[in-house]
Amino acid sequence: MAQVTTTVKTVFQPTTANLVFANTLISQLDSLVSKRKQWETTDYKKANEGLYSLLASCLEVFKSKFVDADDSDKKTLRSDLTTRLTAEGVRVQRNTTTLTMFVRFVFGSDRKRAHGYTYVLKAAISYDVTAANLPSWIIEQGGIEEVRKRMIVSEEAQQRKADLSVAQAQVKASIEQAVVTPLAKLPMSGISGEYALLLAKPNPDGMLSIVGAISDINEAFYNACLIKMARSKALANAESKALSKEASDLLASSSIAANEERLLKAA
């Protein structure tokens, strides 16, 4: 009889040192919470300096204590922060960044404001701004809202660049495949070079009429065509993702509705 092997998933168990690390950082964050409450209840409430100072303290704790900590300390801290935030009614997901958790813990603000503050800290980290220089840096950038807008634009631009890179790879792969199995083959005299460009006019009957040709296109021309094809492919990919998400959302909604109906019947 064949022996059946079962794999038991190891559950992370924090050590005493991990717990001390997490408790120490949470104690520091608790201190910042007290400062934030004081700032909100005094004349400092209207002063940006108070807000910038609190953000600088968050940045200092994050960069000096969390970033260089070992994985077990980080896991323990995230677990403790999740417990505390959940108890306060803040939703924490697996992909919620620790930096966002820091901000939500200290400021207890709504999700939109928390994301705005997190964008500022992410921007400061990406530009290697120190905690001491953070208040003046925010002022130089035009304030928190300006930093947030620039970060959102920057992230969207990076995502578009990544999507275009993926689409280019897909287009190159399809071209290589088409060299072996062409979309179509037709005889034409006077065409030369590694690649040539054919200008075709679509007809209502579904046929294409070749109305012009360029032989020996150079590398720059080829790359320009490749980028154009990649952009079209990226748009198609984005549309497919949107349709896929829409379908999954509808399935999730129908599943929830069906479950609610079962519960109502059971009741």
C-alpha positions as CSV (number, residue, x, y, z in Angstrom):
1,M,0.0,0.0,0.0
2,A,1.4,3.4,-1.0
3,Q,2.4,5.7,1.9
4,V,0.5,9.0,1.8
5,T,2.6,12.0,2.8
6,T,0.8,15.0,4.2
7,T,2.4,18.5,4.3
8,V,1.6,20.5,7.4
9,K,1.9,24.3,6.9
10,T,4.2,25.9,9.4
11,V,2.5,28.6,11.4
12,F,4.7,31.5,12.3
13,Q,5.3,31.8,16.0
14,P,7.0,35.1,17.1
15,T,9.9,34.8,19.5
16,T,10.2,36.8,22.7
17,A,12.6,39.1,20.9
18,N,10.0,39.6,18.0
19,L,7.4,40.5,20.5
20,V,9.7,43.0,22.3
21,F,10.5,44.6,18.9
22,A,6.8,44.9,18.0
23,N,5.8,46.2,21.4
24,T,8.6,48.8,21.3
25,L,7.5,50.2,17.9
26,I,3.8,50.2,18.8
27,S,4.7,52.1,22.0
28,Q,6.4,54.7,19.8
29,L,3.4,54.9,17.6
30,D,1.1,55.2,20.6
31,S,3.2,58.2,21.6
32,L,2.7,59.7,18.2
33,V,-1.1,59.1,18.5
34,S,-1.0,61.1,21.7
35,K,0.8,63.9,20.0
36,R,-1.7,63.8,17.1
37,K,-4.6,64.1,19.5
38,Q,-2.9,67.0,21.2
39,W,-2.3,68.7,17.9
40,E,-6.0,68.2,16.9
41,T,-7.3,69.7,20.1
42,T,-5.1,72.8,20.4
43,D,-4.4,75.9,18.3
44,Y,-1.9,73.8,16.5
45,K,-4.8,72.2,14.7
46,K,-4.7,74.7,11.9
47,A,-0.9,74.7,11.5
48,N,0.6,72.6,8.8
49,E,3.8,72.4,10.8
50,G,2.2,70.1,13.4
51,L,1.0,67.7,10.7
52,Y,4.4,67.8,8.9
53,S,6.1,67.1,12.2
54,L,3.9,64.1,12.9
55,L,4.6,62.7,9.4
56,A,8.3,63.2,9.9
57,S,8.1,61.2,13.1
58,C,6.3,58.4,11.3
59,L,9.0,58.4,8.6
60,E,11.7,58.3,11.2
61,V,10.2,55.3,13.0
62,F,9.6,53.5,9.7
63,K,13.1,54.1,8.2
64,S,15.2,53.7,11.3
65,K,13.3,50.8,12.9
66,F,11.2,48.8,10.5
67,V,13.0,48.9,7.2
68,D,16.2,47.2,8.5
69,A,14.4,44.8,10.8
70,D,14.5,41.0,10.1
71,D,11.5,39.3,8.6
72,S,10.3,37.7,11.9
73,D,10.2,41.1,13.6
74,K,8.3,42.6,10.6
75,K,5.7,39.8,10.6
76,T,5.2,40.2,14.4
77,L,4.7,43.9,14.1
78,R,2.3,43.6,11.2
79,S,0.3,41.0,13.1
80,D,0.1,43.2,16.2
81,L,-0.8,46.3,14.1
82,T,-3.5,44.4,12.2
83,T,-5.0,43.3,15.5
84,R,-5.0,46.9,16.9
85,L,-6.4,48.5,13.7
86,T,-9.1,45.8,13.2
87,A,-10.2,46.4,16.8
88,E,-10.6,50.1,15.9
89,G,-12.7,49.3,12.9
90,V,-10.0,49.8,10.3
91,R,-10.0,47.2,7.5
92,V,-6.5,45.7,6.9
93,Q,-5.9,43.5,3.9
94,R,-2.9,41.2,3.2
95,N,-1.6,43.7,0.6
96,T,-1.9,46.7,2.9
97,T,1.6,48.2,3.2
98,T,3.1,48.6,6.6
99,L,3.6,52.3,5.9
100,T,-0.1,52.6,5.3
101,M,-0.7,50.8,8.6
102,F,1.6,53.2,10.4
103,V,-0.3,56.2,9.0
104,R,-3.8,54.7,9.9
105,F,-2.5,53.8,13.4
106,V,-1.1,57.2,14.1
107,F,-3.7,59.4,12.5
108,G,-6.8,57.3,12.8
109,S,-8.0,59.3,9.7
110,D,-10.3,58.2,7.0
111,R,-9.0,56.0,4.1
112,K,-8.7,58.9,1.6
113,R,-6.6,61.1,4.0
114,A,-4.5,58.1,5.0
115,H,-3.6,57.3,1.4
116,G,-2.7,61.0,0.9
117,Y,-0.3,60.9,3.8
118,T,1.1,57.6,2.7
119,Y,1.8,59.0,-0.8
120,V,3.8,61.8,0.8
121,L,5.9,59.4,2.8
122,K,6.4,57.1,-0.2
123,A,7.5,60.1,-2.2
124,A,9.9,61.2,0.5
125,I,11.4,57.7,0.7
126,S,11.8,57.5,-3.1
127,Y,13.6,60.9,-3.1
128,D,15.7,59.9,-0.1
129,V,14.3,62.7,2.0
130,T,15.3,62.5,5.7
131,A,12.8,62.8,8.5
132,A,14.5,66.0,9.6
133,N,14.1,67.5,6.2
134,L,10.6,66.3,5.5
135,P,8.6,69.4,6.7
136,S,10.7,71.8,4.6
137,W,10.6,69.4,1.6
138,I,6.8,69.2,1.7
139,I,6.6,73.0,1.8
140,E,9.0,73.2,-1.2
141,Q,6.8,70.8,-3.2
142,G,3.7,72.9,-2.6
143,G,2.1,70.9,0.2
144,I,0.7,67.5,0.8
145,E,-2.0,67.6,-2.0
146,E,0.6,68.6,-4.6
147,V,2.9,65.7,-3.6
148,R,0.0,63.3,-3.6
149,K,-1.1,64.3,-7.1
150,R,2.5,63.9,-8.5
151,M,2.8,60.5,-6.9
152,I,-0.4,59.3,-8.4
153,V,0.6,60.6,-11.9
154,S,4.0,59.0,-11.4
155,E,2.6,55.6,-10.5
156,E,0.1,55.7,-13.4
157,A,3.0,56.5,-15.8
158,Q,5.1,53.7,-14.4
159,Q,2.1,51.3,-14.8
160,R,1.5,52.4,-18.4
161,K,5.3,51.9,-19.1
162,A,5.2,48.4,-17.7
163,D,2.0,47.6,-19.6
164,L,3.6,48.9,-22.8
165,S,6.7,46.8,-22.2
166,V,4.6,43.7,-21.8
167,A,2.7,44.5,-25.0
168,Q,5.9,45.0,-26.9
169,A,7.2,41.6,-25.9
170,Q,3.8,40.1,-27.0
171,V,4.0,41.8,-30.3
172,K,7.6,40.7,-30.9
173,A,6.6,37.2,-30.1
174,S,3.7,37.3,-32.5
175,I,5.9,38.7,-35.3
176,E,8.5,35.9,-34.7
177,Q,5.6,33.3,-34.9
178,A,4.2,35.0,-38.0
179,V,7.6,34.6,-39.8
180,V,7.1,30.9,-39.5
181,T,3.3,30.9,-40.1
182,P,2.5,34.2,-41.9
183,L,-0.9,35.8,-41.7
184,A,-1.0,35.8,-45.5
185,K,1.5,35.3,-48.4
186,L,1.2,37.1,-51.8
187,P,3.6,37.6,-54.7
188,M,5.0,41.2,-55.2
189,S,7.9,42.3,-57.4
190,G,10.3,45.0,-56.5
191,I,10.1,44.6,-52.7
192,S,13.4,44.1,-50.9
193,G,15.0,44.4,-47.4
194,E,14.7,42.5,-44.1
195,Y,11.3,44.2,-43.6
196,A,9.0,46.1,-45.9
197,L,5.9,48.1,-45.1
198,L,2.7,47.5,-47.1
199,L,-0.1,50.1,-47.0
200,A,-3.4,48.4,-47.3
201,K,-6.9,49.7,-47.6
202,P,-9.7,47.6,-46.0
203,N,-12.7,46.9,-48.2
204,P,-16.3,46.4,-47.1
205,D,-16.2,42.8,-48.3
206,G,-13.5,42.0,-45.8
207,M,-10.6,42.0,-48.3
208,L,-7.5,44.2,-48.3
209,S,-6.3,46.2,-51.2
210,I,-2.5,46.8,-51.2
211,V,-2.2,50.5,-52.3
212,G,1.5,51.1,-51.6
213,A,4.8,49.6,-50.4
214,I,8.0,50.8,-48.8
215,S,11.1,48.6,-49.2
216,D,14.1,48.4,-46.9
217,I,12.6,50.2,-44.0
218,N,15.2,51.2,-41.4
219,E,15.4,50.2,-37.8
220,A,13.9,53.4,-36.5
221,F,10.9,53.0,-38.8
222,Y,10.5,49.4,-37.8
223,N,10.7,50.3,-34.1
224,A,8.1,53.1,-34.6
225,C,5.7,50.5,-36.1
226,L,6.5,48.1,-33.3
227,I,5.6,50.7,-30.7
228,K,2.4,51.6,-32.5
229,M,1.4,47.9,-32.6
230,A,2.4,47.5,-28.9
231,R,0.2,50.5,-27.9
232,S,-2.8,48.9,-29.7
233,K,-2.0,45.6,-28.0
234,A,-1.8,47.3,-24.6
235,L,-5.2,48.9,-25.1
236,A,-6.6,45.5,-26.0
237,N,-5.0,43.9,-22.9
238,A,-6.4,46.7,-20.7
239,E,-9.9,46.1,-22.2
240,S,-9.6,42.3,-21.6
241,K,-8.6,43.0,-17.9
242,A,-11.5,45.3,-17.4
243,L,-13.9,42.7,-18.9
244,S,-12.4,40.0,-16.8
245,K,-12.7,42.1,-13.6
246,E,-16.3,43.0,-14.5
247,A,-17.2,39.3,-14.9
248,S,-15.5,38.4,-11.6
249,D,-17.3,41.2,-9.8
250,L,-20.6,40.1,-11.2
251,L,-20.0,36.5,-10.2
252,A,-19.0,37.7,-6.7
253,S,-22.1,39.8,-6.4
254,S,-24.4,37.0,-7.6
255,S,-22.7,34.6,-5.1
256,I,-23.2,37.1,-2.3
257,A,-26.9,37.6,-3.3
258,A,-27.4,33.8,-3.5
259,N,-25.9,33.3,-0.1
260,E,-28.1,36.1,1.4
261,E,-31.2,34.5,-0.2
262,R,-30.2,31.1,1.4
263,L,-29.8,32.8,4.8
264,L,-33.2,34.5,4.5
265,K,-34.8,31.2,3.6
266,A,-33.1,29.5,6.5
267,A,-34.3,32.3,8.8
